[in-house]
């Protein structure tokens, strides 16, 4: 054997090979790039959130938009059902027009959140002697306008209606008004800051409108309507005209057909059996809608009256008349995101340029009422809810009442808070339901039913407030 060989085992791998100086730098750059991506994503989200917040904030000034509804609403408080007429919202207050059973009239302001009464303004005393059994007053109209900020204008008259269930048929008789007043109320304090007679040359006003800092009053005649404008502070008459609206007295209630509809700041529509458009400055006639026509209201952009007439829609404005094919589709909410959009229904939904009458698009979808929010058009009837791109008519999503509300349900209304589309419906078996969906794709965000709505039988939207109507009266839902 040879001499042994000593083998030395060394587990130490030795000093590491020199590292390129680019390694740490590369890692630092990678971390910086990752950080930059994260920061960019966060900033993008912050910008998106800010834009969405600004969009929702802007919608608070759009007529008919609800307060935010992130969760199913509950009963907040109850209205005075034995006396309440119309309601409207001015600032953070809900104004409740009230006609008591004895005929006294008042307007009350209540906190939107709690329902606490902030003030009550008496407007008209109960009659003396008292009204006969079965007879009631109905002549209370309260309205606000941007040209009188912080004010609400109320017209009161003493016309009565008496009904009977004897028959058949049931009948009602109306006694015309003999006196009327228009009262201007401070919405913050409830103080009546102006009180003017609403009778001109023996003609008693049945309707009032507020436009361009003027109070426009209308009284029915046998063959038309007399219209006059008052200064809201002094009551001084600015002008008076006779409007050729046809028979204006009403056949069920005195003055029932008479309405005053502001059209922007420069014109006012006066409705009787027909309709005319008057210049607010001097009462001169700008246009007429004729007598075989139905006025659905004014466009929210203030450019025209919307008139349905014999299968056509007529937009009657100070600048002239535009005629569109099909029946008008009322627009409950319009945020102005698609200017000049007009809608009719005729073998499907049709969109037009309201200024020129040129067609924009046509879609084979049903729709009787619409909302325009954020460039999207939401239309519905009793059985369908459809959302389209308001600019192109492309259908983005659609659903049916059974899919959304239940097998035997019907859609009774659609509202929006900007972030959700709220679909109200009712079923014969389970009563009312309210479903909130994402307006972008129709996915359900929350649902409620009759048990969560305090046993109401119907859900309505009034001036941006959700109301529940039931056997126990009307409640505010929040």
Residue pairs with C-beta under 8 A, 6 or more apart in sequence:
55 374
55 418
56 68
56 418
56 419
58 335
59 65
59 335
59 373
59 417
59 418
62 333
62 334
62 335
62 336
63 300
63 333
63 463
63 464
64 332
64 333
64 371
64 415
64 461
64 463
64 464
65 333
65 335
65 373
65 416
65 417
65 418
65 464
66 415
66 416
66 417
66 422
66 461
66 464
66 465
66 466
67 112
67 417
67 464
67 478
68 417
68 418
68 419
69 417
69 419
69 420
69 422
69 436
69 466
70 419
71 446
72 434
72 436
72 446
72 447
72 448
72 452
73 434
73 448
73 453
73 466
73 477
73 478
74 452
74 453
74 454
74 477
74 478
75 453
75 454
75 468
75 475
75 476
75 477
76 113
76 114
76 115
76 475
76 476
76 477
76 478
77 110
77 114
77 115
77 475
77 476
78 115
78 472
78 473
78 474
78 475
78 476
79 87
79 96
79 467
79 473
79 474
79 475
79 476
80 96
80 98
80 108
81 473
81 474
82 100
82 101
83 98
83 99
83 100
83 101
84 96
84 97
84 98
84 474
85 96
85 97
85 98
85 99
85 140
86 97
86 141
86 142
86 462
87 94
87 95
87 96
87 97
87 462
87 463
87 465
87 467
88 94
88 95
88 142
88 143
88 144
88 152
88 462
88 463
89 95
89 112
89 463
89 464
89 465
90 109
90 144
90 150
90 152
90 187
91 150
91 187
91 188
92 111
92 112
92 113
93 109
93 110
93 111
93 112
93 118
93 187
94 109
94 110
94 111
94 112
94 465
94 476
95 107
95 108
95 109
95 110
95 142
95 144
95 152
95 187
96 107
96 108
96 109
96 110
97 105
97 107
97 140
97 141
97 142
97 154
98 105
98 106
98 107
98 108
98 140
99 105
99 136
99 137
99 138
99 140
100 106
100 126
101 136
102 126
102 127
102 130
102 131
103 124
103 126
103 127
103 130
103 131
103 136
103 137
103 160
104 122
104 124
104 125
104 126
105 122
105 123
105 124
105 137
105 139
105 140
105 156
106 120
106 121
106 122
106 123
107 120
107 121
107 123
107 142
107 152
107 154
107 185
108 117
108 119
108 120
108 121
109 117
109 118
109 119
109 120
109 187
109 190
110 116
110 117
110 118
111 118
112 465
112 476
112 478
113 478
115 476
118 190
119 189
119 190
120 190
121 183
121 185
121 190
121 191
121 192
123 140
123 154
123 156
123 181
123 183
123 192
124 140
124 156
124 158
124 181
127 137
127 158
131 137
131 160
132 162
134 162
134 163
134 164
135 160
135 161
135 162
136 160
136 161
136 162
137 158
137 159
137 160
138 159
138 160
138 161
138 253
139 155
139 156
139 157
139 158
139 159
139 177
139 180
139 206
139 255
140 154
140 155
140 156
141 154
141 155
141 207
141 208
142 152
142 153
142 154
142 155
143 152
143 153
143 154
143 208
143 209
143 210
144 151
144 152
144 153
144 187
144 210
145 153
145 209
145 210
145 211
145 262
147 210
147 211
147 212
147 213
147 214
147 265
148 184
148 210
148 213
148 232
150 186
150 187
150 188
151 184
151 185
151 186
151 187
151 193
151 232
152 184
152 185
152 187
153 182
153 183
153 184
153 185
153 208
153 210
153 215
153 232
154 182
154 183
154 185
155 180
155 181
155 182
155 198
155 205
155 207
155 208
155 217
156 180
156 181
156 182
156 183
157 177
157 179
157 180
157 181
157 198
157 204
157 205
157 206
157 255
158 177
158 178
158 179
158 180
159 174
159 175
159 176
159 177
159 206
159 253
159 254
159 255
160 174
160 175
161 172
161 173
161 174
161 175
161 252
161 253
162 172
162 173
162 174
162 175
163 170
163 171
163 172
164 170
164 171
164 172
172 252
172 253
174 250
174 252
174 253
174 254
174 256
175 254
176 204
176 249
176 254
176 255
177 204
177 206
177 254
177 255
178 204
179 199
179 204
180 197
180 198
180 199
180 204
180 205
180 206
181 195
181 196
181 197
181 198
182 195
182 196
182 198
182 205
182 208
182 215
182 217
182 230
183 192
183 194
183 195
183 196
184 192
184 193
184 194
184 195
184 215
184 232
184 233
185 191
185 192
185 193
186 192
186 193
194 232
194 233
194 234
194 235
196 215
196 230
196 235
197 235
198 204
198 205
198 208
198 217
199 205
199 219
200 217
200 219
200 226
200 228
200 237
200 240
201 226
203 219
203 221
203 226
204 219
205 217
205 218
205 219
206 218
206 219
206 220
206 254
206 255
206 258
207 217
207 218
207 255
207 258
207 259
207 260
208 215
208 216
208 217
208 218
208 260
209 215
209 216
209 260
209 261
209 262
209 268
210 216
210 232
210 262
211 262
211 263
211 264
211 265
211 266
211 267
211 268
211 280
212 265
212 266
212 280
212 281
213 232
214 229
214 230
214 231
214 232
214 238
214 280
215 229
215 230
215 231
215 232
216 227
216 228
216 229
216 260
216 262
216 268
216 270
216 280
217 227
217 228
217 229
217 230
217 260
218 225
218 226
218 227
218 243
218 258
218 259
218 260
218 270
219 225
219 226
219 227
219 255
219 258
220 248
220 249
220 250
220 254
220 255
220 257
220 258
220 272
221 242
221 248
221 249
222 247
222 248
222 249
223 246
223 247
223 248
224 242
224 243
224 244
224 245
224 246
224 248
224 272
225 242
225 243
225 245
225 248
225 258
225 270
225 272
226 240
226 241
226 242
226 243
227 240
227 241
227 242
227 243
227 260
227 270
227 278
227 283
228 237
228 238
228 239
228 240
228 241
228 283
229 237
229 238
229 239
229 240
229 280
229 283
230 236
230 237
230 238
231 238
239 282
239 283
240 283
241 278
241 283
241 284
241 285
243 270
243 272
243 276
243 278
243 285
244 274
244 276
244 285
244 288
245 270
245 271
245 272
245 273
245 274
245 275
245 276
245 291
246 272
246 273
246 274
246 291
247 272
247 273
248 255
248 257
248 258
248 272
248 273
249 255
249 257
250 256
250 257
250 258
257 271
257 272
257 273
258 270
258 271
258 272
259 269
259 270
259 271
259 295
260 268
260 269
260 270
260 271
261 268
261 269
261 270
261 271
261 295
261 297
261 298
261 305
262 268
262 269
262 298
262 302
263 269
263 277
263 298
263 299
263 302
263 303
263 304
263 305
263 317
263 318
264 298
264 301
264 302
264 303
264 318
265 280
265 302
266 279
266 280
266 281
266 318
267 277
267 278
267 279
267 280
267 286
267 317
267 318
268 277
268 278
268 280
269 275
269 276
269 277
269 278
269 289
269 295
269 298
269 305
269 316
270 276
270 277
270 278
271 295
273 291
274 288
274 289
274 290
274 291
274 292
274 293
275 288
275 289
275 290
275 293
275 295
275 305
275 307
275 316
276 285
276 287
276 288
276 289
277 285
277 286
277 287
277 288
277 289
277 305
277 316
277 317
277 318
278 284
278 285
278 286
279 285
279 286
279 318
286 318
287 316
287 317
287 318
287 320
287 321
288 316
289 295
289 305
289 307
289 309
289 314
289 316
290 309
292 309
292 310
293 307
293 308
293 309
293 314
294 307
294 308
294 309
295 305
295 306
295 307
295 308
296 306
296 307
296 308
296 328
296 330
297 305
297 306
297 330
298 304
298 305
298 306
299 305
299 306
299 315
299 317
299 331
299 342
299 354
300 331
300 334
300 336
301 334
301 336
301 339
301 340
301 354
303 315
303 317
303 319
303 354
303 355
304 315
304 316
304 317
304 322
304 354
305 315
305 316
305 317
306 313
306 314
306 315
306 328
306 330
307 313
307 314
307 315
307 316
307 328
308 314
308 327
308 328
311 325
311 326
311 327
311 346
312 323
312 324
312 325
312 326
313 323
313 324
313 325
313 326
313 327
313 328
313 342
313 344
314 321
314 322
314 323
314 324
315 321
315 322
315 323
315 324
315 342
315 354
322 342
322 354
322 355
322 356
322 357
323 357
324 342
324 344
324 350
324 352
324 357
325 344
325 346
325 350
326 344
326 345
326 346
326 347
326 350
327 344
327 345
327 346
328 343
328 344
329 343
329 344
329 345
329 349
329 367
329 368
329 369
329 370
329 379
330 368
330 369
330 370
331 343
331 369
331 370
331 371
331 372
332 369
332 370
332 371
332 414
332 415
332 461
333 371
333 372
333 373
333 415
333 416
334 341
334 371
334 372
335 372
335 373
335 374
337 372
337 373
337 374
337 375
337 390
338 372
338 375
338 377
338 390
338 391
340 353
340 354
340 355
341 351
341 352
341 353
341 354
341 360
341 372
341 377
341 390
342 351
342 352
342 353
342 354
343 349
343 350
343 351
343 352
343 367
343 370
343 377
343 379
344 350
344 352
345 366
345 367
345 368
348 362
348 363
348 364
348 365
348 366
349 362
349 363
349 364
349 365
349 366
349 367
349 379
349 388
349 393
350 359
350 361
350 362
351 359
351 360
351 361
351 362
351 377
351 390
351 393
352 358
352 359
352 360
353 359
353 360
360 391
360 393
361 392
361 393
362 393
363 388
363 393
363 395
365 379
365 384
365 386
365 388
365 395
365 398
366 379
366 381
366 383
366 384
366 386
367 379
367 380
367 381
367 384
367 386
368 379
368 380
368 381
369 379
369 380
369 381
369 414
370 377
370 378
370 379
370 380
371 377
371 378
371 379
371 414
371 415
371 416
371 421
372 378
372 390
373 416
373 418
373 439
374 418
374 439
375 389
375 390
375 391
376 387
376 388
376 389
376 390
376 396
376 439
376 440
377 387
377 388
377 389
377 390
378 385
378 386
378 387
378 414
378 416
378 421
378 439
379 385
379 386
379 387
379 388
380 386
380 411
380 414
380 423
381 411
382 401
382 410
382 411
382 412
383 400
383 401
383 410
383 411
384 398
384 399
384 400
384 401
384 411
385 398
385 399
385 400
385 401
385 404
385 411
385 414
385 421
385 423
385 442
386 395
386 397
386 398
386 399
387 395
387 396
387 397
387 398
387 421
387 439
387 442
388 394
388 395
388 396
389 396
396 440
396 441
397 441
397 442
398 442
399 437
399 442
401 409
401 410
401 411
401 425
402 408
402 409
404 411
404 423
404 425
404 435
404 437
404 444
405 411
405 423
405 425
405 427
405 433
405 435
406 425
406 427
406 430
406 433
407 427
408 427
408 428
408 429
409 425
409 426
409 427
409 433
410 425
410 426
410 427
411 423
411 424
411 425
412 424
412 425
412 426
412 432
412 458
412 459
413 423
413 424
413 459
413 460
413 461
414 421
414 422
414 423
414 424
415 421
415 422
415 424
415 461
415 466
416 422
416 439
419 439
420 436
420 437
420 438
420 439
420 445
421 436
421 437
421 438
421 439
422 434
422 435
422 436
422 466
423 434
423 435
423 436
423 437
424 432
424 433
424 434
424 458
424 459
424 460
424 461
425 432
425 433
425 434
425 435
426 432
426 433
426 457
426 458
427 433
430 449
430 450
431 449
431 450
431 455
431 456
431 457
432 449
432 450
432 453
432 456
432 457
432 458
432 459
432 468
433 447
433 448
433 449
433 450
434 447
434 448
434 449
434 453
434 459
435 444
435 446
435 447
435 448
436 444
436 445
436 446
436 447
437 443
437 444
437 445
438 445
450 456
453 459
453 468
453 477
454 468
454 470
454 475
455 470
455 471
455 472
456 468
456 469
456 470
456 475
457 469
457 470
457 471
458 468
458 469
458 470
459 466
459 467
459 468
459 469
459 477
460 466
460 467
460 468
460 469
461 467
465 476
466 476
466 477
466 478
467 474
467 475
467 476
467 477
468 474
468 475
468 476
468 477
